Amino acid sequence: MHTVVTNSTVDGVLSAVLALLIVVVLVDAARICVRHLRRPALTTLSEVPYVESKLVAPAGLFPTPQEKEEARHAVTADTRA
């Protein structure tokens, strides 16, 4: 019986924490929406400039010799920069 009570308590606490987090997210979303409706000039919608990724990774689980060579060149290029 003690196990059932403990499990029910843990379940109740976790449910309450999850419900609280959901309420916090909804309240914050409403706050942002109201702020935008009141002062739209403060809300800036812009994107950062495009930057090409310099990451090199194999296409599959095991890299081919060509992919290993590309990774080696990428590492040496990073150390020179």
mmCIF file as gemmi writes it, N, C-alpha and C atoms, coordinates in Angstrom:
data_model
loop_
_atom_site.group_PDB
_atom_site.id
_atom_site.type_symbol
_atom_site.label_atom_id
_atom_site.label_alt_id
_atom_site.label_comp_id
_atom_site.label_asym_id
_atom_site.label_entity_id
_atom_site.label_seq_id
_atom_site.pdbx_PDB_ins_code
_atom_site.Cartn_x
_atom_site.Cartn_y
_atom_site.Cartn_z
_atom_site.occupancy
_atom_site.B_iso_or_equiv
_atom_site.pdbx_formal_charge
_atom_site.auth_seq_id
_atom_site.auth_asym_id
_atom_site.pdbx_PDB_model_num
ATOM 1 N N . MET Axp A 1 ? 0.829 -1.19 0 1 0 ? 1 A 1
ATOM 2 C CA . MET Axp A 1 ? 0 0 0 1 0 ? 1 A 1
ATOM 3 C C . MET Axp A 1 ? 0.872 1.252 0 1 0 ? 1 A 1
ATOM 4 N N . HIS Axp A 2 ? 2.009 1.163 0.702 1 0 ? 2 A 1
ATOM 5 C CA . HIS Axp A 2 ? 2.912 2.311 0.776 1 0 ? 2 A 1
ATOM 6 C C . HIS Axp A 2 ? 3.426 2.682 -0.617 1 0 ? 2 A 1
ATOM 7 N N . THR Axp A 3 ? 3.674 1.672 -1.454 1 0 ? 3 A 1
ATOM 8 C CA . THR Axp A 3 ? 4.161 1.91 -2.811 1 0 ? 3 A 1
ATOM 9 C C . THR Axp A 3 ? 3.112 2.637 -3.647 1 0 ? 3 A 1
ATOM 10 N N . VAL Axp A 4 ? 1.86 2.261 -3.481 1 0 ? 4 A 1
ATOM 11 C CA . VAL Axp A 4 ? 0.78 2.91 -4.23 1 0 ? 4 A 1
ATOM 12 C C . VAL Axp A 4 ? 0.671 4.377 -3.836 1 0 ? 4 A 1
ATOM 13 N N . VAL Axp A 5 ? 0.769 4.664 -2.553 1 0 ? 5 A 1
ATOM 14 C CA . VAL Axp A 5 ? 0.689 6.044 -2.077 1 0 ? 5 A 1
ATOM 15 C C . VAL Axp A 5 ? 1.873 6.851 -2.603 1 0 ? 5 A 1
ATOM 16 N N . THR Axp A 6 ? 3.063 6.27 -2.56 1 0 ? 6 A 1
ATOM 17 C CA . THR Axp A 6 ? 4.251 6.966 -3.052 1 0 ? 6 A 1
ATOM 18 C C . THR Axp A 6 ? 4.131 7.241 -4.548 1 0 ? 6 A 1
ATOM 19 N N . ASN Axp A 7 ? 3.714 6.246 -5.323 1 0 ? 7 A 1
ATOM 20 C CA . ASN Axp A 7 ? 3.556 6.433 -6.765 1 0 ? 7 A 1
ATOM 21 C C . ASN Axp A 7 ? 2.502 7.488 -7.079 1 0 ? 7 A 1
ATOM 22 N N . SER Axp A 8 ? 1.412 7.479 -6.347 1 0 ? 8 A 1
ATOM 23 C CA . SER Axp A 8 ? 0.367 8.479 -6.562 1 0 ? 8 A 1
ATOM 24 C C . SER Axp A 8 ? 0.864 9.874 -6.221 1 0 ? 8 A 1
ATOM 25 N N . THR Axp A 9 ? 1.659 9.985 -5.165 1 0 ? 9 A 1
ATOM 26 C CA . THR Axp A 9 ? 2.21 11.282 -4.777 1 0 ? 9 A 1
ATOM 27 C C . THR Axp A 9 ? 3.175 11.796 -5.839 1 0 ? 9 A 1
ATOM 28 N N . VAL Axp A 10 ? 4.06 10.942 -6.294 1 0 ? 10 A 1
ATOM 29 C CA . VAL Axp A 10 ? 5.011 11.337 -7.337 1 0 ? 10 A 1
ATOM 30 C C . VAL Axp A 10 ? 4.262 11.725 -8.607 1 0 ? 10 A 1
ATOM 31 N N . ASP Axp A 11 ? 3.26 10.953 -8.978 1 0 ? 11 A 1
ATOM 32 C CA . ASP Axp A 11 ? 2.464 11.251 -10.164 1 0 ? 11 A 1
ATOM 33 C C . ASP Axp A 11 ? 1.762 12.599 -10.02 1 0 ? 11 A 1
ATOM 34 N N . GLY Axp A 12 ? 1.209 12.863 -8.863 1 0 ? 12 A 1
ATOM 35 C CA . GLY Axp A 12 ? 0.53 14.138 -8.629 1 0 ? 12 A 1
ATOM 36 C C . GLY Axp A 12 ? 1.477 15.32 -8.68 1 0 ? 12 A 1
ATOM 37 N N . VAL Axp A 13 ? 2.65 15.172 -8.083 1 0 ? 13 A 1
ATOM 38 C CA . VAL Axp A 13 ? 3.632 16.26 -8.081 1 0 ? 13 A 1
ATOM 39 C C . VAL Axp A 13 ? 4.127 16.529 -9.501 1 0 ? 13 A 1
ATOM 40 N N . LEU Axp A 14 ? 4.448 15.48 -10.239 1 0 ? 14 A 1
ATOM 41 C CA . LEU Axp A 14 ? 4.909 15.674 -11.615 1 0 ? 14 A 1
ATOM 42 C C . LEU Axp A 14 ? 3.825 16.294 -12.492 1 0 ? 14 A 1
ATOM 43 N N . SER Axp A 15 ? 2.579 15.896 -12.289 1 0 ? 15 A 1
ATOM 44 C CA . SER Axp A 15 ? 1.478 16.488 -13.05 1 0 ? 15 A 1
ATOM 45 C C . SER Axp A 15 ? 1.325 17.965 -12.723 1 0 ? 15 A 1
ATOM 46 N N . ALA Axp A 16 ? 1.463 18.319 -11.456 1 0 ? 16 A 1
ATOM 47 C CA . ALA Axp A 16 ? 1.353 19.721 -11.057 1 0 ? 16 A 1
ATOM 48 C C . ALA Axp A 16 ? 2.492 20.549 -11.633 1 0 ? 16 A 1
ATOM 49 N N . VAL Axp A 17 ? 3.702 20.013 -11.627 1 0 ? 17 A 1
ATOM 50 C CA . VAL Axp A 17 ? 4.847 20.738 -12.19 1 0 ? 17 A 1
ATOM 51 C C . VAL Axp A 17 ? 4.654 20.937 -13.691 1 0 ? 17 A 1
ATOM 52 N N . LEU Axp A 18 ? 4.214 19.91 -14.389 1 0 ? 18 A 1
ATOM 53 C CA . LEU Axp A 18 ? 3.975 20.028 -15.823 1 0 ? 18 A 1
ATOM 54 C C . LEU Axp A 18 ? 2.879 21.054 -16.111 1 0 ? 18 A 1
ATOM 55 N N . ALA Axp A 19 ? 1.805 21.012 -15.344 1 0 ? 19 A 1
ATOM 56 C CA . ALA Axp A 19 ? 0.727 21.985 -15.529 1 0 ? 19 A 1
ATOM 57 C C . ALA Axp A 19 ? 1.227 23.401 -15.274 1 0 ? 19 A 1
ATOM 58 N N . LEU Axp A 20 ? 2.062 23.581 -14.269 1 0 ? 20 A 1
ATOM 59 C CA . LEU Axp A 20 ? 2.621 24.898 -13.974 1 0 ? 20 A 1
ATOM 60 C C . LEU Axp A 20 ? 3.5 25.386 -15.123 1 0 ? 20 A 1
ATOM 61 N N . LEU Axp A 21 ? 4.319 24.515 -15.672 1 0 ? 21 A 1
ATOM 62 C CA . LEU Axp A 21 ? 5.161 24.899 -16.805 1 0 ? 21 A 1
ATOM 63 C C . LEU Axp A 21 ? 4.324 25.285 -18.024 1 0 ? 21 A 1
ATOM 64 N N . ILE Axp A 22 ? 3.249 24.568 -18.264 1 0 ? 22 A 1
ATOM 65 C CA . ILE Axp A 22 ? 2.366 24.9 -19.383 1 0 ? 22 A 1
ATOM 66 C C . ILE Axp A 22 ? 1.738 26.269 -19.17 1 0 ? 22 A 1
ATOM 67 N N . VAL Axp A 23 ? 1.296 26.544 -17.953 1 0 ? 23 A 1
ATOM 68 C CA . VAL Axp A 23 ? 0.704 27.848 -17.648 1 0 ? 23 A 1
ATOM 69 C C . VAL Axp A 23 ? 1.734 28.954 -17.829 1 0 ? 23 A 1
ATOM 70 N N . VAL Axp A 24 ? 2.962 28.73 -17.39 1 0 ? 24 A 1
ATOM 71 C CA . VAL Axp A 24 ? 4.018 29.742 -17.54 1 0 ? 24 A 1
ATOM 72 C C . VAL Axp A 24 ? 4.266 30.034 -19.017 1 0 ? 24 A 1
ATOM 73 N N . VAL Axp A 25 ? 4.331 29.008 -19.845 1 0 ? 25 A 1
ATOM 74 C CA . VAL Axp A 25 ? 4.564 29.208 -21.278 1 0 ? 25 A 1
ATOM 75 C C . VAL Axp A 25 ? 3.402 29.976 -21.906 1 0 ? 25 A 1
ATOM 76 N N . LEU Axp A 26 ? 2.178 29.62 -21.567 1 0 ? 26 A 1
ATOM 77 C CA . LEU Axp A 26 ? 1.016 30.312 -22.128 1 0 ? 26 A 1
ATOM 78 C C . LEU Axp A 26 ? 0.949 31.766 -21.682 1 0 ? 26 A 1
ATOM 79 N N . VAL Axp A 27 ? 1.244 32.032 -20.412 1 0 ? 27 A 1
ATOM 80 C CA . VAL Axp A 27 ? 1.227 33.41 -19.913 1 0 ? 27 A 1
ATOM 81 C C . VAL Axp A 27 ? 2.312 34.232 -20.594 1 0 ? 27 A 1
ATOM 82 N N . ASP Axp A 28 ? 3.479 33.667 -20.765 1 0 ? 28 A 1
ATOM 83 C CA . ASP Axp A 28 ? 4.554 34.398 -21.43 1 0 ? 28 A 1
ATOM 84 C C . ASP Axp A 28 ? 4.211 34.664 -22.895 1 0 ? 28 A 1
ATOM 85 N N . ALA Axp A 29 ? 3.616 33.706 -23.569 1 0 ? 29 A 1
ATOM 86 C CA . ALA Axp A 29 ? 3.201 33.913 -24.96 1 0 ? 29 A 1
ATOM 87 C C . ALA Axp A 29 ? 2.149 35.011 -25.047 1 0 ? 29 A 1
ATOM 88 N N . ALA Axp A 30 ? 1.205 35.02 -24.117 1 0 ? 30 A 1
ATOM 89 C CA . ALA Axp A 30 ? 0.19 36.082 -24.096 1 0 ? 30 A 1
ATOM 90 C C . ALA Axp A 30 ? 0.833 37.435 -23.83 1 0 ? 30 A 1
ATOM 91 N N . ARG Axp A 31 ? 1.821 37.476 -22.951 1 0 ? 31 A 1
ATOM 92 C CA . ARG Axp A 31 ? 2.52 38.728 -22.644 1 0 ? 31 A 1
ATOM 93 C C . ARG Axp A 31 ? 3.212 39.278 -23.884 1 0 ? 31 A 1
ATOM 94 N N . ILE Axp A 32 ? 3.86 38.417 -24.627 1 0 ? 32 A 1
ATOM 95 C CA . ILE Axp A 32 ? 4.556 38.847 -25.84 1 0 ? 32 A 1
ATOM 96 C C . ILE Axp A 32 ? 3.552 39.323 -26.893 1 0 ? 32 A 1
ATOM 97 N N . CYS Axp A 33 ? 2.432 38.63 -27.025 1 0 ? 33 A 1
ATOM 98 C CA . CYS Axp A 33 ? 1.409 39.037 -27.995 1 0 ? 33 A 1
ATOM 99 C C . CYS Axp A 33 ? 0.831 40.402 -27.639 1 0 ? 33 A 1
ATOM 100 N N . VAL Axp A 34 ? 0.529 40.614 -26.376 1 0 ? 34 A 1
ATOM 101 C CA . VAL Axp A 34 ? -0.021 41.902 -25.94 1 0 ? 34 A 1
ATOM 102 C C . VAL Axp A 34 ? 1.006 43.005 -26.148 1 0 ? 34 A 1
ATOM 103 N N . ARG Axp A 35 ? 2.261 42.738 -25.835 1 0 ? 35 A 1
ATOM 104 C CA . ARG Axp A 35 ? 3.306 43.743 -26.036 1 0 ? 35 A 1
ATOM 105 C C . ARG Axp A 35 ? 3.419 44.117 -27.512 1 0 ? 35 A 1
ATOM 106 N N . HIS Axp A 36 ? 3.324 43.136 -28.385 1 0 ? 36 A 1
ATOM 107 C CA . HIS Axp A 36 ? 3.4 43.426 -29.816 1 0 ? 36 A 1
ATOM 108 C C . HIS Axp A 36 ? 2.187 44.232 -30.275 1 0 ? 36 A 1
ATOM 109 N N . LEU Axp A 37 ? 1.008 43.911 -29.773 1 0 ? 37 A 1
ATOM 110 C CA . LEU Axp A 37 ? -0.188 44.646 -30.179 1 0 ? 37 A 1
ATOM 111 C C . LEU Axp A 37 ? -0.159 46.09 -29.681 1 0 ? 37 A 1
ATOM 112 N N . ARG Axp A 38 ? 0.395 46.314 -28.503 1 0 ? 38 A 1
ATOM 113 C CA . ARG Axp A 38 ? 0.451 47.672 -27.95 1 0 ? 38 A 1
ATOM 114 C C . ARG Axp A 38 ? 1.545 48.511 -28.597 1 0 ? 38 A 1
ATOM 115 N N . ARG Axp A 39 ? 2.712 47.912 -28.815 1 0 ? 39 A 1
ATOM 116 C CA . ARG Axp A 39 ? 3.854 48.655 -29.376 1 0 ? 39 A 1
ATOM 117 C C . ARG Axp A 39 ? 4.528 47.815 -30.456 1 0 ? 39 A 1
ATOM 118 N N . PRO Axp A 40 ? 3.977 47.817 -31.66 1 0 ? 40 A 1
ATOM 119 C CA . PRO Axp A 40 ? 4.556 46.979 -32.721 1 0 ? 40 A 1
ATOM 120 C C . PRO Axp A 40 ? 5.946 47.423 -33.154 1 0 ? 40 A 1
ATOM 121 N N . ALA Axp A 41 ? 6.306 48.66 -32.886 1 0 ? 41 A 1
ATOM 122 C CA . ALA Axp A 41 ? 7.631 49.135 -33.295 1 0 ? 41 A 1
ATOM 123 C C . ALA Axp A 41 ? 8.745 48.445 -32.511 1 0 ? 41 A 1
ATOM 124 N N . LEU Axp A 42 ? 8.447 47.975 -31.313 1 0 ? 42 A 1
ATOM 125 C CA . LEU Axp A 42 ? 9.463 47.306 -30.501 1 0 ? 42 A 1
ATOM 126 C C . LEU Axp A 42 ? 9.759 45.889 -30.984 1 0 ? 42 A 1
ATOM 127 N N . THR Axp A 43 ? 8.839 45.324 -31.733 1 0 ? 43 A 1
ATOM 128 C CA . THR Axp A 43 ? 9.022 43.963 -32.224 1 0 ? 43 A 1
ATOM 129 C C . THR Axp A 43 ? 9.754 44.017 -33.558 1 0 ? 43 A 1
ATOM 130 N N . THR Axp A 44 ? 10.973 43.536 -33.561 1 0 ? 44 A 1
ATOM 131 C CA . THR Axp A 44 ? 11.744 43.522 -34.8 1 0 ? 44 A 1
ATOM 132 C C . THR Axp A 44 ? 11.774 42.104 -35.355 1 0 ? 44 A 1
ATOM 133 N N . LEU Axp A 45 ? 11.438 42.004 -36.603 1 0 ? 45 A 1
ATOM 134 C CA . LEU Axp A 45 ? 11.467 40.712 -37.278 1 0 ? 45 A 1
ATOM 135 C C . LEU Axp A 45 ? 12.567 40.764 -38.326 1 0 ? 45 A 1
ATOM 136 N N . SER Axp A 46 ? 13.663 40.112 -38.041 1 0 ? 46 A 1
ATOM 137 C CA . SER Axp A 46 ? 14.771 40.111 -38.987 1 0 ? 46 A 1
ATOM 138 C C . SER Axp A 46 ? 15.538 38.8 -38.861 1 0 ? 46 A 1
ATOM 139 N N . GLU Axp A 47 ? 16.289 38.515 -39.887 1 0 ? 47 A 1
ATOM 140 C CA . GLU Axp A 47 ? 17.104 37.312 -39.894 1 0 ? 47 A 1
ATOM 141 C C . GLU Axp A 47 ? 18.573 37.697 -39.926 1 0 ? 47 A 1
ATOM 142 N N . VAL Axp A 48 ? 19.39 36.832 -39.409 1 0 ? 48 A 1
ATOM 143 C CA . VAL Axp A 48 ? 20.832 37.071 -39.464 1 0 ? 48 A 1
ATOM 144 C C . VAL Axp A 48 ? 21.32 36.727 -40.869 1 0 ? 48 A 1
ATOM 145 N N . PRO Axp A 49 ? 22.421 37.303 -41.294 1 0 ? 49 A 1
ATOM 146 C CA . PRO Axp A 49 ? 22.942 36.979 -42.623 1 0 ? 49 A 1
ATOM 147 C C . PRO Axp A 49 ? 23.346 35.505 -42.722 1 0 ? 49 A 1
ATOM 148 N N . TYR Axp A 50 ? 23.251 34.976 -43.925 1 0 ? 50 A 1
ATOM 149 C CA . TYR Axp A 50 ? 23.6 33.578 -44.173 1 0 ? 50 A 1
ATOM 150 C C . TYR Axp A 50 ? 25.106 33.385 -44.033 1 0 ? 50 A 1
ATOM 151 N N . VAL Axp A 51 ? 25.482 32.353 -43.29 1 0 ? 51 A 1
ATOM 152 C CA . VAL Axp A 51 ? 26.886 31.978 -43.141 1 0 ? 51 A 1
ATOM 153 C C . VAL Axp A 51 ? 26.987 30.492 -43.462 1 0 ? 51 A 1
ATOM 154 N N . GLU Axp A 52 ? 27.815 30.153 -44.43 1 0 ? 52 A 1
ATOM 155 C CA . GLU Axp A 52 ? 27.961 28.755 -44.819 1 0 ? 52 A 1
ATOM 156 C C . GLU Axp A 52 ? 28.667 27.973 -43.718 1 0 ? 52 A 1
ATOM 157 N N . SER Axp A 53 ? 28.141 26.803 -43.413 1 0 ? 53 A 1
ATOM 158 C CA . SER Axp A 53 ? 28.719 25.961 -42.374 1 0 ? 53 A 1
ATOM 159 C C . SER Axp A 53 ? 30.07 25.414 -42.82 1 0 ? 53 A 1
ATOM 160 N N . LYS Axp A 54 ? 30.992 25.304 -41.867 1 0 ? 54 A 1
ATOM 161 C CA . LYS Axp A 54 ? 32.311 24.751 -42.159 1 0 ? 54 A 1
ATOM 162 C C . LYS Axp A 54 ? 32.48 23.358 -41.554 1 0 ? 54 A 1
ATOM 163 N N . LEU Axp A 55 ? 31.382 22.78 -41.075 1 0 ? 55 A 1
ATOM 164 C CA . LEU Axp A 55 ? 31.44 21.444 -40.494 1 0 ? 55 A 1
ATOM 165 C C . LEU Axp A 55 ? 31.592 20.4 -41.595 1 0 ? 55 A 1
ATOM 166 N N . VAL Axp A 56 ? 32.402 19.413 -41.318 1 0 ? 56 A 1
ATOM 167 C CA . VAL Axp A 56 ? 32.598 18.306 -42.25 1 0 ? 56 A 1
ATOM 168 C C . VAL Axp A 56 ? 32.246 17.032 -41.499 1 0 ? 56 A 1
ATOM 169 N N . ALA Axp A 57 ? 31.318 16.26 -42.071 1 0 ? 57 A 1
ATOM 170 C CA . ALA Axp A 57 ? 30.887 15.027 -41.422 1 0 ? 57 A 1
ATOM 171 C C . ALA Axp A 57 ? 30.672 13.96 -42.488 1 0 ? 57 A 1
ATOM 172 N N . PRO Axp A 58 ? 30.873 12.7 -42.136 1 0 ? 58 A 1
ATOM 173 C CA . PRO Axp A 58 ? 30.653 11.636 -43.118 1 0 ? 58 A 1
ATOM 174 C C . PRO Axp A 58 ? 29.167 11.482 -43.439 1 0 ? 58 A 1
ATOM 175 N N . ALA Axp A 59 ? 28.889 10.989 -44.636 1 0 ? 59 A 1
ATOM 176 C CA . ALA Axp A 59 ? 27.508 10.8 -45.057 1 0 ? 59 A 1
ATOM 177 C C . ALA Axp A 59 ? 26.862 9.609 -44.36 1 0 ? 59 A 1
ATOM 178 N N . GLY Axp A 60 ? 27.66 8.636 -43.952 1 0 ? 60 A 1
ATOM 179 C CA . GLY Axp A 60 ? 27.129 7.449 -43.304 1 0 ? 60 A 1
ATOM 180 C C . GLY Axp A 60 ? 27.791 7.215 -41.966 1 0 ? 60 A 1
ATOM 181 N N . LEU Axp A 61 ? 27.646 6 -41.463 1 0 ? 61 A 1
ATOM 182 C CA . LEU Axp A 61 ? 28.225 5.652 -40.173 1 0 ? 61 A 1
ATOM 183 C C . LEU Axp A 61 ? 29.744 5.573 -40.25 1 0 ? 61 A 1
ATOM 184 N N . PHE Axp A 62 ? 30.258 5.026 -41.332 1 0 ? 62 A 1
ATOM 185 C CA . PHE Axp A 62 ? 31.702 4.882 -41.5 1 0 ? 62 A 1
ATOM 186 C C . PHE Axp A 62 ? 32.177 5.806 -42.616 1 0 ? 62 A 1
ATOM 187 N N . PRO Axp A 63 ? 33.149 6.678 -42.341 1 0 ? 63 A 1
ATOM 188 C CA . PRO Axp A 63 ? 33.612 7.605 -43.378 1 0 ? 63 A 1
ATOM 189 C C . PRO Axp A 63 ? 34.435 6.892 -44.448 1 0 ? 63 A 1
ATOM 190 N N . THR Axp A 64 ? 34.275 7.361 -45.659 1 0 ? 64 A 1
ATOM 191 C CA . THR Axp A 64 ? 35.075 6.842 -46.768 1 0 ? 64 A 1
ATOM 192 C C . THR Axp A 64 ? 36.45 7.502 -46.723 1 0 ? 64 A 1
ATOM 193 N N . PRO Axp A 65 ? 37.426 6.955 -47.441 1 0 ? 65 A 1
ATOM 194 C CA . PRO Axp A 65 ? 38.75 7.601 -47.467 1 0 ? 65 A 1
ATOM 195 C C . PRO Axp A 65 ? 38.678 9.057 -47.949 1 0 ? 65 A 1
ATOM 196 N N . GLN Axp A 66 ? 37.81 9.327 -48.91 1 0 ? 66 A 1
ATOM 197 C CA . GLN Axp A 66 ? 37.665 10.703 -49.401 1 0 ? 66 A 1
ATOM 198 C C . GLN Axp A 66 ? 37.12 11.613 -48.293 1 0 ? 66 A 1
ATOM 199 N N . GLU Axp A 67 ? 36.149 11.132 -47.538 1 0 ? 67 A 1
ATOM 200 C CA . GLU Axp A 67 ? 35.585 11.93 -46.443 1 0 ? 67 A 1
ATOM 201 C C . GLU Axp A 67 ? 36.611 12.142 -45.337 1 0 ? 67 A 1
ATOM 202 N N . LYS Axp A 68 ? 37.433 11.133 -45.071 1 0 ? 68 A 1
ATOM 203 C CA . LYS Axp A 68 ? 38.499 11.295 -44.078 1 0 ? 68 A 1
ATOM 204 C C . LYS Axp A 68 ? 39.475 12.376 -44.512 1 0 ? 68 A 1
ATOM 205 N N . GLU Axp A 69 ? 39.804 12.392 -45.796 1 0 ? 69 A 1
ATOM 206 C CA . GLU Axp A 69 ? 40.726 13.402 -46.323 1 0 ? 69 A 1
ATOM 207 C C . GLU Axp A 69 ? 40.113 14.802 -46.22 1 0 ? 69 A 1
ATOM 208 N N . GLU Axp A 70 ? 38.832 14.919 -46.544 1 0 ? 70 A 1
ATOM 209 C CA . GLU Axp A 70 ? 38.153 16.216 -46.429 1 0 ? 70 A 1
ATOM 210 C C . GLU Axp A 70 ? 38.143 16.693 -44.982 1 0 ? 70 A 1
ATOM 211 N N . ALA Axp A 71 ? 37.898 15.782 -44.046 1 0 ? 71 A 1
ATOM 212 C CA . ALA Axp A 71 ? 37.9 16.146 -42.629 1 0 ? 71 A 1
ATOM 213 C C . ALA Axp A 71 ? 39.289 16.588 -42.194 1 0 ? 71 A 1
ATOM 214 N N . ARG Axp A 72 ? 40.326 15.901 -42.678 1 0 ? 72 A 1
ATOM 215 C CA . ARG Axp A 72 ? 41.701 16.278 -42.352 1 0 ? 72 A 1
ATOM 216 C C . ARG Axp A 72 ? 42.011 17.684 -42.868 1 0 ? 72 A 1
ATOM 217 N N . HIS Axp A 73 ? 41.59 17.977 -44.079 1 0 ? 73 A 1
ATOM 218 C CA . HIS Axp A 73 ? 41.818 19.31 -44.653 1 0 ? 73 A 1
ATOM 219 C C . HIS Axp A 73 ? 41.041 20.376 -43.886 1 0 ? 73 A 1
ATOM 220 N N . ALA Axp A 74 ? 39.843 20.047 -43.44 1 0 ? 74 A 1
ATOM 221 C CA . ALA Axp A 74 ? 39.041 21.015 -42.689 1 0 ? 74 A 1
ATOM 222 C C . ALA Axp A 74 ? 39.694 21.337 -41.354 1 0 ? 74 A 1
ATOM 223 N N . VAL Axp A 75 ? 40.273 20.329 -40.701 1 0 ? 75 A 1
ATOM 224 C CA . VAL Axp A 75 ? 40.936 20.555 -39.41 1 0 ? 75 A 1
ATOM 225 C C . VAL Axp A 75 ? 42.174 21.41 -39.595 1 0 ? 75 A 1
ATOM 226 N N . THR Axp A 76 ? 42.964 21.126 -40.61 1 0 ? 76 A 1
ATOM 227 C CA . THR Axp A 76 ? 44.174 21.927 -40.827 1 0 ? 76 A 1
ATOM 228 C C . THR Axp A 76 ? 43.821 23.342 -41.261 1 0 ? 76 A 1
ATOM 229 N N . ALA Axp A 77 ? 42.728 23.525 -41.981 1 0 ? 77 A 1
ATOM 230 C CA . ALA Axp A 77 ? 42.309 24.872 -42.383 1 0 ? 77 A 1
ATOM 231 C C . ALA Axp A 77 ? 41.85 25.671 -41.169 1 0 ? 77 A 1
ATOM 232 N N . ASP Axp A 78 ? 41.208 25.013 -40.2 1 0 ? 78 A 1
ATOM 233 C CA . ASP Axp A 78 ? 40.764 25.702 -38.986 1 0 ? 78 A 1
ATOM 234 C C . ASP Axp A 78 ? 41.937 26.124 -38.125 1 0 ? 78 A 1
ATOM 235 N N . THR Axp A 79 ? 42.976 25.318 -38.065 1 0 ? 79 A 1
ATOM 236 C CA . THR Axp A 79 ? 44.113 25.664 -37.209 1 0 ? 79 A 1
ATOM 237 C C . THR Axp A 79 ? 44.921 26.805 -37.799 1 0 ? 79 A 1
ATOM 238 N N . ARG Axp A 80 ? 44.898 26.969 -39.114 1 0 ? 80 A 1
ATOM 239 C CA . ARG Axp A 80 ? 45.628 28.073 -39.749 1 0 ? 80 A 1
ATOM 240 C C . ARG Axp A 80 ? 44.895 29.392 -39.604 1 0 ? 80 A 1
ATOM 241 N N . ALA Axp A 81 ? 43.59 29.359 -39.486 1 0 ? 81 A 1
ATOM 242 C CA . ALA Axp A 81 ? 42.796 30.6 -39.446 1 0 ? 81 A 1
ATOM 243 C C . ALA Axp A 81 ? 42.902 31.31 -38.127 1 0 ? 81 A 1
